[in-house]
Amino acid sequence: MENQNRQHEHTAHTGSHAAHETLDRRLALIMQPDHLALLGEGLSGIERETLRVEGNGALALTPHPPALGSALTNEEITTDYSESLLEFITPPQRDAADVIARLDEIHQFAYRKLGGQLLWSDSMPPALPPEAVIPIADYGTSHIGKLKHVYRRGLALRYGKPMQCIAGIHYNFSLAEPLWALLREREGATESARDYQSARYVALIRNFRRYSWLLMYLFGASPVLHAEFLRGRAHGLDAFDDGTLGLPYATSLRMSDLGYQNSAQSEVSPCYDCLPSYIDALTQAVSQPHPAYEALGTQRDGEWIQLSTNLLQIENEFYATIRPKRVTYSGERPVQALARRGVQYVEVRCIDIDPFQPVGIDVDTARFIDAFLLFCALDDSPSCSEAENRENRDNFAHVVKEGRKPGLVLHRGGEAITLVDWAEALLDRIDRAAAAFDAQRGAAHYAHTMSLQRARVRDVSLTPSARVMDALEPLRGTPGGAFQAFALAQSQRHAQTLRDMPLDAGVVAHFETLARKSLDAQAELERTQVGDFNAFVADYLAGTLGAASA
């Protein structure tokens, strides 16, 4: 078996004929006239994070605007870590164009309620106030609202507030269950439909971890950050000017060890061979005491400061570039939902905010992610050895810090290959998945996005990170730094664009109704709250609670 796995691994990495057969065979099945419609039944959605800032670019310290509803119970407009960090969530859609259209509407509505405040246009935050001043998100006085707040207190304690003010795009993606059932039947799989689907999603995740460096090259848009963000931390970055730090060939400092990072999480290393091994790793992490957190305790002077002293407070604390997901029932922990009902979709978490797009992402990026994930789902995906896992991590780390470096060399199956050569080879294979989407939709939209990405591979100046560096150059030496000036100008430009766009009265009414109902729902939760908060936390962590997840 070990030799067989090695052969499979070699096959996947060298892009041999056998590996191509797996992808081509599955695509040929899906593209048969009787089956092609199934491809159009998959769903995608976006969660876009963005900081509220004042007109001068300073972090907004005001509470979450009531006109946007309750951050606890509004399904489309909420907050993430900070009271200042908005999160816009599109409902699942069958077409990327519809996802972006809905995201447009949410932004337009928000701008009609924000007064003179702006939505920050970049993944990396502006100049931040002293850490003690950054407001942690408030979800009211209900037990579940307080639990969400305490969880975020724990994040501040463990990672610092500035790190929690980083924003990104989370892209949710699923294929229709009948499509998985079709593949299972034709491949003669013996496991249950649920287990087959979960196994295929986990295989998708393995391929994603092999190839996600490509997304960082194509869409990374945070090559610099505000100098104050690091606040005395050692960093090794170059000074672009007095207020801006970066690296000359970086694509996404957000996804580097200078962005989302924590030494304790290096102890969490999920195995992606199968879903049970992933669940076991996270279950252990949320139950394993961590000495540094034990020293702090869960309460200080009678106030909760973190939910637990374990390596992770809850599973969502684990920072991953992609996660297997399942919609949770009331009171379920994420791993409980996965264990009981399997994987329903994946959540891609490594996409930067595009500062050149009014809503942080455009439809061509969304379509490429669709095609990339379909490729990852259908291509051969052998188990990863520890050596390959290290190689995957190293490739990703190299691209986020020096992805635009001429002649950059990565490693594939232990052999050196230039980023450009490997990217071209991958795009050739992703083309097949893109063609399937175009065939299903009777258009050439996916072919168009593939041509855009090929152009970026051939001309690095077209990448978002290179465009950011070009835009910063004339701003070098601006008081406060070029980064702050650039991101503020983009925020102002996008605000004007979104405010000027017409918004249908029915859409406005929809969001106002959501806001009103969410405020009523939070008030009802608080009115009917019973019991002790300490017991509530204990029940939640034990997975025996009948309440919404954090």
C-alpha positions in Angstrom: 0.0 0.0 0.0 2.8 2.4 0.8 4.4 1.9 -2.6 1.0 2.4 -4.2 0.5 5.7 -2.3 3.9 6.8 -3.4 3.0 6.1 -7.0 -0.3 8.0 -6.7 1.5 10.9 -5.2 4.1 10.9 -8.0 1.2 10.7 -10.5 -0.6 13.7 -9.0 2.5 15.8 -8.8 4.0 15.2 -12.2 0.6 15.7 -14.0 1.0 12.4 -15.8 -1.5 10.8 -18.2 -3.0 8.7 -15.4 -3.8 11.8 -13.3 -5.3 13.5 -16.3 -7.5 10.5 -16.9 -9.2 10.9 -13.5 -10.2 14.5 -14.2 -11.2 13.9 -17.8 -13.2 10.8 -16.9 -15.2 12.6 -14.3 -15.7 15.7 -16.4 -16.8 13.6 -19.4 -19.5 11.9 -17.2 -20.7 15.3 -15.9 -20.8 16.8 -19.3 -23.1 14.2 -20.8 -26.4 15.8 -21.8 -28.4 14.0 -19.1 -26.1 15.1 -16.3 -24.8 18.6 -17.2 -27.7 20.4 -15.5 -26.4 18.9 -12.2 -23.3 21.2 -12.4 -25.6 24.2 -12.3 -27.2 23.1 -9.1 -24.1 23.7 -7.0 -24.0 26.7 -4.7 -21.6 29.4 -3.9 -21.6 32.4 -1.5 -19.3 35.1 -0.2 -18.6 36.4 3.3 -16.9 39.8 3.0 -15.3 41.4 6.0 -14.6 45.2 6.0 -13.7 47.7 8.7 -15.9 50.7 9.3 -13.7 53.8 9.3 -14.4 57.5 9.6 -14.0 59.8 6.6 -10.4 60.5 7.5 -9.5 56.8 7.7 -9.5 56.4 11.5 -11.1 53.3 12.8 -14.8 53.9 13.6 -15.3 53.5 17.4 -19.1 53.9 17.3 -21.4 50.9 18.0 -22.7 48.7 15.2 -25.3 50.9 13.4 -28.8 49.8 14.5 -30.1 50.6 11.0 -28.1 47.5 9.9 -30.0 45.4 12.4 -28.7 43.1 15.1 -25.2 41.6 14.5 -26.4 38.6 16.5 -29.4 37.6 14.4 -29.1 39.3 11.0 -28.2 36.6 8.5 -26.7 39.0 5.9 -25.1 41.9 7.8 -23.2 41.1 11.0 -19.9 41.8 12.6 -16.8 39.6 12.9 -14.2 40.3 15.6 -14.7 43.9 16.3 -17.7 46.2 16.7 -16.0 48.0 13.8 -15.5 44.9 11.6 -18.6 44.4 9.4 -19.3 41.1 7.7 -21.6 40.9 4.7 -22.9 37.4 3.9 -24.6 36.5 0.6 -27.2 33.8 0.6 -26.1 30.7 -1.4 -26.6 31.2 -5.2 -26.3 29.0 -8.3 -24.3 31.5 -10.3 -21.3 33.6 -9.4 -22.8 36.6 -11.1 -25.8 36.4 -8.7 -23.5 36.2 -5.7 -21.6 39.4 -6.7 -24.9 41.1 -7.5 -26.2 40.3 -4.0 -22.9 41.5 -2.5 -23.3 44.7 -4.4 -26.8 45.2 -3.0 -25.6 44.6 0.6 -22.9 47.2 0.2 -25.2 49.7 -1.4 -27.7 49.3 1.5 -25.0 49.6 4.1 -23.7 52.8 2.6 -27.2 54.3 2.8 -27.1 53.7 6.6 -23.5 54.6 7.4 -23.7 58.4 7.2 -20.2 59.7 6.5 -18.4 56.5 7.5 -16.5 54.4 4.9 -15.8 50.7 4.3 -12.1 50.2 4.4 -10.9 49.0 1.0 -8.0 46.8 2.1 -7.4 43.5 3.9 -4.8 45.1 6.2 -6.2 47.6 8.6 -5.5 51.3 8.7 -3.6 53.1 11.4 -5.2 51.6 14.5 -5.8 53.3 17.9 -4.2 51.9 21.0 -5.1 48.3 21.5 -7.3 48.9 24.5 -9.5 51.3 22.5 -10.3 48.8 19.7 -13.9 47.7 20.4 -14.6 44.0 20.6 -17.9 43.1 19.0 -21.0 43.4 21.3 -23.9 41.0 20.8 -26.1 42.0 23.7 -27.1 40.5 27.0 -28.4 37.1 26.0 -26.3 34.1 27.0 -25.4 33.3 23.3 -24.6 37.0 22.7 -22.3 37.1 25.8 -20.7 33.8 24.7 -19.8 35.3 21.3 -18.3 38.4 23.0 -16.3 36.3 25.5 -14.9 34.2 22.6 -13.7 37.4 21.0 -12.1 38.5 24.3 -10.2 35.3 24.2 -9.0 36.0 20.7 -7.7 39.4 21.8 -5.9 37.8 24.7 -4.3 35.1 22.6 -3.5 36.9 19.4 -3.9 40.6 20.0 -6.6 42.9 18.7 -4.7 44.2 15.6 -4.5 40.7 14.1 -8.2 40.3 14.5 -8.8 43.5 12.5 -7.5 41.9 9.3 -10.3 41.4 6.8 -10.7 39.0 3.9 -13.1 37.2 1.5 -14.5 33.8 2.5 -15.8 31.9 -0.5 -18.3 29.1 0.1 -18.6 26.4 -2.5 -20.6 23.1 -2.9 -21.5 20.7 -5.7 -25.0 19.3 -5.8 -25.6 16.1 -3.9 -27.0 14.3 -6.9 -23.8 15.0 -8.7 -21.8 13.3 -6.0 -24.3 10.5 -6.1 -23.7 10.1 -9.8 -19.9 9.9 -9.4 -20.3 7.4 -6.5 -22.5 5.2 -8.6 -20.3 5.2 -11.7 -17.1 4.7 -9.7 -18.6 1.7 -7.8 -17.9 3.2 -4.4 -18.9 1.0 -1.5 -19.2 3.6 1.2 -22.5 5.4 2.0 -23.5 8.4 -0.1 -22.7 10.7 2.9 -19.3 9.2 3.5 -18.4 9.3 -0.2 -19.4 12.9 -0.5 -17.4 13.8 2.6 -14.4 11.9 1.3 -14.5 13.8 -2.0 -14.7 17.1 -0.2 -11.7 16.2 1.9 -9.9 15.2 -1.3 -10.8 18.6 -2.7 -9.1 20.1 0.4 -5.9 18.1 -0.1 -5.7 19.4 -3.7 -6.5 22.9 -2.6 -3.6 22.7 -0.1 -1.3 21.5 -3.0 -2.3 24.3 -5.4 -3.6 27.3 -3.3 -0.3 29.1 -3.8 -1.7 29.9 -7.3 -4.6 31.8 -5.7 -2.1 33.8 -3.7 -0.2 34.8 -6.9 -3.4 35.6 -8.9 -5.4 37.4 -6.2 -3.0 38.3 -3.3 -3.5 42.1 -2.8 -1.7 42.9 0.5 2.0 43.3 -0.4 2.3 46.1 2.2 0.8 47.1 5.6 0.7 50.0 7.9 3.9 50.3 9.9 2.0 50.6 13.2 0.2 47.2 12.6 3.3 45.3 13.9 3.8 47.5 17.0 7.3 46.5 17.9 7.2 42.9 16.6 10.2 41.6 14.7 9.2 41.4 11.1 12.0 41.6 8.5 10.0 43.9 6.2 11.4 46.7 4.2 10.3 50.3 4.9 8.5 51.7 1.8 8.1 55.0 3.7 7.7 56.2 7.3 4.2 54.7 7.5 4.4 51.7 5.2 6.2 48.4 5.5 6.3 45.6 2.8 8.3 43.3 0.7 9.2 44.0 -2.9 7.8 40.8 -4.4 5.1 40.0 -1.8 1.6 39.0 -2.8 -0.3 38.6 0.5 1.3 39.6 3.8 -2.2 39.0 5.2 -1.7 35.2 4.7 2.0 35.2 5.8 3.3 34.6 9.3 3.0 38.4 9.8 -0.8 38.3 9.4 -2.8 35.5 10.8 -0.3 33.7 13.0 0.0 32.2 16.5 2.7 29.9 17.8 0.3 27.8 19.8 -1.6 26.8 16.7 1.4 25.1 15.3 0.4 22.3 17.6 -2.8 21.9 15.7 -2.1 19.8 12.6 -5.2 18.2 11.2 -4.7 15.2 9.0 -6.7 15.5 5.7 -6.6 11.8 4.8 -10.2 11.5 5.9 -12.9 13.4 7.7 -12.7 11.4 11.0 -9.0 12.2 11.3 -9.7 15.9 10.8 -12.5 15.8 13.4 -10.3 14.0 15.8 -7.6 16.6 15.5 -9.9 19.5 16.2 -11.7 17.7 19.0 -8.4 17.2 20.7 -7.4 20.8 20.2 -10.6 22.1 21.9 -10.1 19.8 24.8 -6.3 20.0 25.3 -5.2 22.4 28.0 -2.5 24.9 26.9 -0.1 26.0 29.7 0.1 29.7 28.7 -3.7 29.9 28.6 -4.1 28.0 31.8 -1.9 30.6 33.5 -4.4 33.2 32.5 -7.5 31.4 33.5 -11.0 31.9 32.2 -12.0 34.7 34.5 -10.3 37.8 36.0 -11.9 39.8 38.8 -15.2 38.0 38.2 -15.2 38.8 34.4 -14.9 36.2 31.7 -11.7 36.7 29.6 -11.8 33.5 27.5 -14.1 30.6 27.0 -11.6 28.0 28.0 -7.9 27.5 28.6 -7.5 24.9 25.9 -5.4 25.1 22.8 -8.6 26.3 20.9 -11.6 27.8 22.6 -13.8 26.5 19.8 -13.1 24.9 16.5 -13.6 28.1 14.5 -10.5 29.5 16.2 -8.3 27.3 14.1 -6.9 29.4 11.3 -7.0 27.4 8.0 -6.9 28.5 4.4 -9.9 26.2 3.7 -12.4 24.4 6.0 -14.9 21.5 5.5 -18.3 22.8 6.6 -21.8 21.7 7.5 -24.7 24.0 8.5 -25.1 23.5 12.2 -28.4 22.9 14.0 -29.3 24.9 17.1 -26.7 24.2 19.8 -24.4 22.0 17.6 -20.6 22.5 17.6 -19.1 22.5 14.0 -17.4 19.1 14.5 -20.6 17.6 15.8 -22.4 18.6 12.6 -19.6 17.2 10.5 -19.5 13.9 12.4 -23.2 13.4 12.3 -24.1 14.5 8.7 -20.8 14.8 6.8 -19.3 17.6 4.7 -21.8 19.9 3.0 -19.5 22.5 1.5 -16.1 24.0 1.8 -15.1 27.5 2.9 -12.1 29.1 1.2 -10.5 31.6 3.6 -7.4 32.9 1.9 -8.7 35.4 -0.6 -7.6 39.0 0.0 -9.9 42.0 -0.4 -9.2 43.5 -3.8 -8.7 47.2 -3.2 -9.6 48.0 -6.8 -13.1 46.5 -6.6 -16.0 48.3 -4.9 -17.1 45.2 -3.0 -13.6 43.7 -2.7 -14.0 41.0 -5.3 -15.4 40.8 -8.9 -17.2 38.1 -10.8 -14.2 36.9 -12.7 -12.4 36.1 -9.5 -15.4 34.3 -8.2 -15.7 32.3 -11.5 -12.1 31.3 -11.3 -12.5 30.1 -7.8 -15.4 28.0 -9.0 -13.3 26.4 -11.7 -10.3 26.0 -9.4 -12.4 24.2 -6.8 -14.2 22.0 -9.4 -10.8 21.0 -10.6 -9.6 20.3 -7.1 -12.7 18.2 -6.5 -12.5 16.1 -9.6 -8.8 15.6 -10.1 -6.8 12.7 -8.6 -6.0 13.5 -4.9 -3.8 11.0 -3.2 -3.1 11.2 0.5 -0.3 13.6 1.5 2.9 12.4 3.2 4.4 14.6 5.8 7.1 15.6 3.3 4.4 16.7 0.9 2.6 18.7 3.6 5.9 20.5 4.4 6.4 21.1 0.6 2.8 22.5 0.3 3.3 24.9 3.3 6.7 26.0 1.9 5.3 26.7 -1.5 2.5 28.8 0.0 4.8 30.7 2.2 7.2 31.5 -0.6 4.4 32.8 -2.8 2.8 35.1 -0.2 6.2 36.7 0.5 7.9 36.6 -2.9 5.4 35.4 -5.4 6.3 38.1 -8.0 10.0 37.5 -7.8 11.3 36.8 -11.3 12.1 33.1 -11.9 10.7 32.1 -8.5 11.2 28.4 -8.0 8.7 26.1 -6.1 8.9 22.4 -5.5 6.5 19.8 -6.9 7.0 16.2 -5.7 10.5 17.1 -4.5 11.5 18.5 -7.8 12.2 22.2 -8.6 9.8 24.0 -11.0 9.3 27.7 -11.7 6.1 29.3 -10.5 5.3 30.3 -14.1 5.7 26.8 -15.6 3.7 25.2 -12.9 1.0 27.9 -13.1 0.7 27.4 -16.9 0.4 23.6 -16.4 -2.3 24.0 -13.7 -4.3 26.5 -15.8 -4.3 24.0 -18.7 -6.0 21.5 -16.4 -8.3 24.1 -14.7 -9.4 25.0 -18.3 -11.3 21.7 -18.4 -13.3 22.6 -15.4 -14.0 26.1 -16.7 -15.2 24.6 -20.0 -17.7 22.4 -18.1 -19.2 25.5 -16.4 -19.4 27.3 -19.8 -21.1 24.2 -21.4 -23.6 24.1 -18.6 -24.4 27.8 -18.9 -24.2 28.1 -22.7 -21.7 31.0 -22.5 -18.0 31.7 -22.5 -17.7 33.6 -19.2 -15.4 31.0 -17.6 -13.2 31.0 -20.7 -12.9 34.8 -20.3 -11.8 34.5 -16.7 -9.2 31.9 -17.6 -7.8 34.2 -20.2 -7.5 36.9 -17.6 -5.6 34.6 -15.2 -3.3 33.4 -18.0 -2.4 37.1 -18.7 -1.5 37.6 -15.0 0.8 34.6 -15.1 2.5 35.9 -18.2 2.7 39.5 -17.1 3.2 39.9 -13.3 2.3 43.6 -13.5 -1.3 42.7 -14.0 -1.6 41.0 -10.6 -3.4 42.9 -7.8 -0.3 43.0 -5.6 1.8 44.5 -8.4 -1.0 47.1 -9.1 -1.0 48.0 -5.5 2.8 48.6 -5.5 2.4 50.7 -8.7 -0.3 52.8 -7.1 1.8 53.4 -4.0 4.8 54.8 -5.8 3.5 58.3 -6.4 2.2 58.4 -2.8 5.6 57.6 -1.3 6.3 59.9 1.6 2.7 61.1 2.1 2.1 62.1 5.7 0.8 58.9 7.4 2.3 56.7 4.8 1.6 55.7 1.2 -0.5 52.6 2.3 -2.9 54.7 4.4 -3.3 57.3 1.7 -3.9 54.7 -1.0 -6.4 52.6 0.9 -8.3 55.7 2.1 -8.5 57.1 -1.4 -9.8 53.7 -2.7 -12.3 53.6 0.1 -13.6 57.0 -0.8 -13.8 56.2 -4.5 -15.7 53.0 -3.8 -18.1 54.7 -1.4 -19.0 57.3 -4.1 -19.5 54.5 -6.7 -21.8 52.5 -4.4 -23.7 55.5 -3.2 -24.3 56.6 -6.8 -25.7 53.3 -7.9 -29.5 53.0 -8.0 -30.9 50.5 -5.5 -34.4 49.1 -6.1 -36.9 50.0 -3.5 -37.9 46.4 -3.0 -34.3 45.5 -2.2 -34.1 48.4 0.3 -37.3 47.1 1.9 -35.9 43.6 2.1 -32.8 44.7 4.0 -34.8 47.0 6.3 -37.2 44.2 7.1 -34.2 41.9 7.9 -32.8 44.6 10.1 -36.1 45.2 12.0 -36.8 41.5 12.5 -33.2 40.8 13.6 -33.5 43.5 16.3 -36.8 42.0 17.4 -35.3 38.5 17.5 -32.4 39.7 19.7 -34.8 41.5 22.1 -36.9 38.3 22.4 -33.8 36.3 23.2 -32.8 38.7 25.9 -36.4 38.9 27.3 -36.7 35.1 27.5 -33.2 34.4 28.7 -33.1 32.1 31.8 -30.4 30.2 33.7 -26.8 30.9 34.7 -24.2 32.1 32.1 -21.5 29.9 33.6 -23.7 26.8 33.2 -24.5 28.0 29.7 -20.8 28.1 28.7 -20.2 24.7 30.2 -23.1 23.2 28.3 -22.0 24.9 25.1 -18.4 23.6 25.3 -19.8 20.1 26.2 -21.9 20.2 23.0 -25.1 19.7 25.0 -26.6 23.2 24.4 -29.7 24.1 22.5 -28.6 27.5 21.2 -27.0 28.9 18.1 -23.3 28.4 17.5 -20.6 31.1 17.9 
